[in-house]
Amino acid sequence: MVAEWPLPPSATLGSSLRLKGIEREVRARLPWTVRKFAKAETGRIVLRMLQADADAFRAASATISRTLEGIEALAVLPREAEDILTISSRERHRWLRDGRLKKHRHAHREDARAIQGRDLPCLRSTPHRGRS
C-alpha cells in the first residue's frame, strides 16, 4: 500500500535539508514501528507499507495528513536557514548580529520572517548534549 502527500515549494523553500527536517517532524509523530515506512522524496512524503498492515497504514496516513497541515509554518533550523539563504554559518551569525535575521524565541531556531516573510511557530527544542 502506498500513499503520497505533495509538499509545496513554500514548505521546503528549495532546500534538501529542509525536506529532511520535515521528514524528521513527520516521523517523530508516528509510532516507532511505522516510522521507517515514511520517506521524504523530492516534493512529497511517501508512506509505503505491506497490505497486512492496513490498520497501521490508515492510522499513519491520518497522522501524516494532520502533521502536514500548515507544514509551511514549521520553524527553520539554523542549518536549514544557511542552506535556504546559501550562506555560511559565520555569515548567519553576522546576520543575527546585524539584525538581518532574527533568532526565534527558543535557542537553535531561526525566526524565518526574513526567509519567508511571515511569523513561524516554534518547535519543541531538543536538549543540547555536551561533549564528554
Secondary structure, DSSP 8 states (H G I E B T S, - for coil): -EEEEE--HHHHTT-HHHHHHHHHHHHHTS-TTTGGGEEEETTEEEEE--GGGHHHHHHHHHHHHHHHTTGGGS-B-HHHHHHHHT--HHHHHHHHHHTSSEE-SSTT-EETHHHHSS--------------
